Amino acid sequence: MVGRNAPSYNHGRDKVAYRGESQVSYGVFRYKGPYPPSGSHTCSWTVKALDAKGKTVAEGKSSKKLP
């Protein structure tokens, strides 16, 4: 996640090894949610699926103005 109004703030990022599961386990990511100190902020999320060599095989993106 990237906060467009504060792009240097680290919301966290992580990688999860895929082993055939149909869901990602609860708590596997470290993440600080979008809580703007004042006003509204636009946040963008990107999720990537990587192959064993680290090449992107699929990607999803979304943006939303909060709150």
OpenMM code with the backbone's topology and positions (N, CA, C; nanometers):
from openmm import Vec3, app, unit

residues = "MET VAL GLY ARG ASN ALA PRO SER TYR ASN HIS GLY ARG ASP LYS VAL ALA TYR ARG GLY GLU SER GLN VAL SER TYR GLY VAL PHE ARG TYR LYS GLY PRO TYR PRO PRO SER GLY SER HIS THR CYS SER TRP THR VAL LYS ALA LEU ASP ALA LYS GLY LYS THR VAL ALA GLU GLY LYS SER SER LYS LYS LEU PRO".split()
positions = [
    Vec3(0.0830, -0.1173, 0.0000),
    Vec3(0.0000, 0.0000, 0.0000),
    Vec3(0.0873, 0.1234, 0.0000),
    Vec3(0.0481, 0.2216, -0.0770),
    Vec3(0.1172, 0.3502, -0.0818),
    Vec3(0.0154, 0.4594, -0.0551),
    Vec3(0.0452, 0.5439, 0.0412),
    Vec3(-0.0381, 0.6620, 0.0656),
    Vec3(0.0097, 0.7720, -0.0278),
    Vec3(-0.0714, 0.8128, -0.1211),
    Vec3(-0.0319, 0.9118, -0.2218),
    Vec3(0.0007, 1.0473, -0.1610),
    Vec3(-0.0543, 1.0801, -0.0441),
    Vec3(-0.0265, 1.2078, 0.0201),
    Vec3(0.0961, 1.2007, 0.1108),
    Vec3(0.1426, 1.0808, 0.1423),
    Vec3(0.2623, 1.0612, 0.2254),
    Vec3(0.3345, 0.9355, 0.1753),
    Vec3(0.3914, 0.9382, 0.0525),
    Vec3(0.4485, 0.8179, -0.0079),
    Vec3(0.5682, 0.7591, 0.0657),
    Vec3(0.6339, 0.8376, 0.1510),
    Vec3(0.7506, 0.7846, 0.2226),
    Vec3(0.7126, 0.7047, 0.3477),
    Vec3(0.5851, 0.7121, 0.3905),
    Vec3(0.5412, 0.6379, 0.5092),
    Vec3(0.5327, 0.4889, 0.4758),
    Vec3(0.5993, 0.4069, 0.5567),
    Vec3(0.6031, 0.2627, 0.5316),
    Vec3(0.4831, 0.1934, 0.5964),
    Vec3(0.3903, 0.1479, 0.5130),
    Vec3(0.2733, 0.0740, 0.5618),
    Vec3(0.3040, -0.0744, 0.5768),
    Vec3(0.4213, -0.1164, 0.5338),
    Vec3(0.4604, -0.2568, 0.5420),
    Vec3(0.4459, -0.3262, 0.4082),
    Vec3(0.5279, -0.4243, 0.3858),
    Vec3(0.5162, -0.5091, 0.2671),
    Vec3(0.5766, -0.6427, 0.3036),
    Vec3(0.5320, -0.7449, 0.2378),
    Vec3(0.5757, -0.8789, 0.2739),
    Vec3(0.5592, -0.9722, 0.1557),
    Vec3(0.6181, -1.0885, 0.1646),
    Vec3(0.6027, -1.1934, 0.0644),
    Vec3(0.5542, -1.3187, 0.1344),
    Vec3(0.4679, -1.3943, 0.0662),
    Vec3(0.4155, -1.5188, 0.1195),
    Vec3(0.4429, -1.6274, 0.0168),
    Vec3(0.5114, -1.7326, 0.0577),
    Vec3(0.5392, -1.8446, -0.0333),
    Vec3(0.4106, -1.9218, -0.0590),
    Vec3(0.3818, -1.9474, -0.1857),
    Vec3(0.2612, -2.0231, -0.2221),
    Vec3(0.2925, -2.1719, -0.2199),
    Vec3(0.2109, -2.2466, -0.1484),
    Vec3(0.2302, -2.3913, -0.1367),
    Vec3(0.1010, -2.4653, -0.1693),
    Vec3(0.0195, -2.4083, -0.2574),
    Vec3(-0.1031, -2.4730, -0.2988),
    Vec3(-0.2253, -2.4384, -0.2169),
    Vec3(-0.2118, -2.3492, -0.1183),
    Vec3(-0.3263, -2.3124, -0.0355),
    Vec3(-0.4260, -2.2306, -0.1182),
    Vec3(-0.5513, -2.2347, -0.0777),
    Vec3(-0.6525, -2.1545, -0.1462),
    Vec3(-0.6726, -2.0188, -0.0781),
    Vec3(-0.6143, -1.9999, 0.0428),
    Vec3(-0.6267, -1.8738, 0.1157),
    Vec3(-0.4952, -1.8407, 0.1832),
    Vec3(-0.4746, -1.7134, 0.2096),
    Vec3(-0.3591, -1.6670, 0.2859),
    Vec3(-0.3991, -1.6679, 0.4328),
    Vec3(-0.3159, -1.7235, 0.5177),
    Vec3(-0.3466, -1.7343, 0.6607),
    Vec3(-0.3564, -1.5975, 0.7270),
    Vec3(-0.4473, -1.5869, 0.8238),
    Vec3(-0.4640, -1.4644, 0.9003),
    Vec3(-0.3334, -1.4298, 0.9713),
    Vec3(-0.2948, -1.3021, 0.9662),
    Vec3(-0.1774, -1.2553, 1.0384),
    Vec3(-0.0459, -1.2741, 0.9668),
    Vec3(-0.0486, -1.3234, 0.8413),
    Vec3(0.0756, -1.3502, 0.7699),
    Vec3(0.1446, -1.2204, 0.7241),
    Vec3(0.0685, -1.1128, 0.7080),
    Vec3(0.1259, -0.9850, 0.6658),
    Vec3(0.1388, -0.8897, 0.7831),
    Vec3(0.2435, -0.8093, 0.7802),
    Vec3(0.2555, -0.6974, 0.8732),
    Vec3(0.2088, -0.5745, 0.7965),
    Vec3(0.1128, -0.5011, 0.8518),
    Vec3(0.0489, -0.3939, 0.7773),
    Vec3(-0.0016, -0.2861, 0.8706),
    Vec3(0.0214, -0.1617, 0.8336),
    Vec3(-0.0322, -0.0480, 0.9074),
    Vec3(-0.1374, 0.0158, 0.8179),
    Vec3(-0.2597, 0.0126, 0.8605),
    Vec3(-0.3713, 0.0597, 0.7797),
    Vec3(-0.3670, 0.2084, 0.7492),
    Vec3(-0.4528, 0.2494, 0.6571),
    Vec3(-0.4569, 0.3901, 0.6171),
    Vec3(-0.5364, 0.4748, 0.7164),
    Vec3(-0.4669, 0.5435, 0.8041),
    Vec3(-0.5321, 0.6293, 0.9020),
    Vec3(-0.4753, 0.7692, 0.8895),
    Vec3(-0.5275, 0.8494, 0.7953),
    Vec3(-0.4750, 0.9839, 0.7770),
    Vec3(-0.4884, 1.0664, 0.9044),
    Vec3(-0.3864, 1.1451, 0.9388),
    Vec3(-0.3922, 1.2270, 1.0596),
    Vec3(-0.4995, 1.3356, 1.0510),
    Vec3(-0.5289, 1.3812, 0.9297),
    Vec3(-0.6343, 1.4814, 0.9108),
    Vec3(-0.6745, 1.4819, 0.7640),
    Vec3(-0.7972, 1.5246, 0.7387),
    Vec3(-0.8440, 1.5335, 0.6010),
    Vec3(-0.8548, 1.3979, 0.5350),
    Vec3(-0.8535, 1.3966, 0.4031),
    Vec3(-0.8612, 1.2703, 0.3312),
    Vec3(-0.7320, 1.2470, 0.2532),
    Vec3(-0.7023, 1.1217, 0.2307),
    Vec3(-0.5825, 1.0813, 0.1588),
    Vec3(-0.6218, 0.9762, 0.0562),
    Vec3(-0.5468, 0.9702, -0.0528),
    Vec3(-0.5678, 0.8662, -0.1525),
    Vec3(-0.4637, 0.7577, -0.1319),
    Vec3(-0.5097, 0.6325, -0.1213),
    Vec3(-0.4215, 0.5181, -0.1011),
    Vec3(-0.4309, 0.4245, -0.2205),
    Vec3(-0.3185, 0.3637, -0.2551),
    Vec3(-0.3143, 0.2672, -0.3651),
    Vec3(-0.2582, 0.1362, -0.3141),
    Vec3(-0.3227, 0.0255, -0.3514),
    Vec3(-0.2782, -0.1081, -0.3138),
    Vec3(-0.2348, -0.1826, -0.4390),
    Vec3(-0.1289, -0.2617, -0.4278),
    Vec3(-0.0845, -0.3481, -0.5372),
    Vec3(-0.0573, -0.4857, -0.4797),
    Vec3(-0.1110, -0.5880, -0.5437),
    Vec3(-0.0857, -0.7268, -0.5045),
    Vec3(-0.0290, -0.7967, -0.6271),
    Vec3(0.0845, -0.8661, -0.6103),
    Vec3(0.1487, -0.9354, -0.7216),
    Vec3(0.1619, -1.0840, -0.6923),
    Vec3(0.1442, -1.1650, -0.7954),
    Vec3(0.1728, -1.3084, -0.7874),
    Vec3(0.3033, -1.3299, -0.8624),
    Vec3(0.4009, -1.3912, -0.7958),
    Vec3(0.5328, -1.4143, -0.8545),
    Vec3(0.5563, -1.5620, -0.8745),
    Vec3(0.6310, -1.5967, -0.9800),
    Vec3(0.6680, -1.7370, -0.9983),
    Vec3(0.7904, -1.7681, -0.9120),
    Vec3(0.8411, -1.8894, -0.9191),
    Vec3(0.9529, -1.9333, -0.8342),
    Vec3(1.0795, -1.8507, -0.8559),
    Vec3(1.0925, -1.7885, -0.9718),
    Vec3(1.2104, -1.7062, -1.0023),
    Vec3(1.1899, -1.5593, -0.9693),
    Vec3(1.0721, -1.5261, -0.9174),
    Vec3(1.0437, -1.3887, -0.8796),
    Vec3(0.9826, -1.3045, -0.9904),
    Vec3(0.9506, -1.3648, -1.1040),
    Vec3(0.8888, -1.2933, -1.2148),
    Vec3(0.7397, -1.2738, -1.1868),
    Vec3(0.6877, -1.1530, -1.2126),
    Vec3(0.5457, -1.1249, -1.1928),
    Vec3(0.4635, -1.2000, -1.2968),
    Vec3(0.3672, -1.2809, -1.2497),
    Vec3(0.2797, -1.3554, -1.3405),
    Vec3(0.1373, -1.2997, -1.3390),
    Vec3(0.1026, -1.2229, -1.2375),
    Vec3(-0.0282, -1.1571, -1.2295),
    Vec3(-0.0162, -1.0408, -1.1321),
    Vec3(-0.1015, -0.9400, -1.1516),
    Vec3(-0.0968, -0.8219, -1.0662),
    Vec3(-0.2357, -0.7613, -1.0559),
    Vec3(-0.2694, -0.7157, -0.9359),
    Vec3(-0.3950, -0.6461, -0.9145),
    Vec3(-0.3681, -0.5135, -0.8465),
    Vec3(-0.4421, -0.4082, -0.8853),
    Vec3(-0.4233, -0.2753, -0.8268),
    Vec3(-0.5586, -0.2142, -0.7945),
    Vec3(-0.5581, -0.1291, -0.6922),
    Vec3(-0.6781, -0.0572, -0.6554),
    Vec3(-0.6375, 0.0737, -0.5854),
    Vec3(-0.7165, 0.1766, -0.6001),
    Vec3(-0.6941, 0.3046, -0.5307),
    Vec3(-0.8251, 0.3520, -0.4727),
    Vec3(-0.8159, 0.4230, -0.3598),
    Vec3(-0.9373, 0.4759, -0.2970),
    Vec3(-0.9015, 0.5983, -0.2137),
    Vec3(-0.9907, 0.6949, -0.2165),
    Vec3(-0.9758, 0.8129, -0.1318),
    Vec3(-1.0368, 0.7825, 0.0033),
    Vec3(-0.9614, 0.8058, 0.1109),
    Vec3(-1.0050, 0.7748, 0.2476),
    Vec3(-1.0023, 0.9005, 0.3325),
    Vec3(-1.0808, 0.9194, 0.4341),
    Vec3(-1.1966, 0.8389, 0.4694),
    Vec3(-1.3138, 0.8656, 0.3801),
] * unit.nanometer
topology = app.Topology()
chain = topology.addChain("A")
for resn in residues:
    res = topology.addResidue(resn, chain)
    for name in ("N", "CA", "C"):
        topology.addAtom(name, app.Element.getBySymbol(name[0]), res)
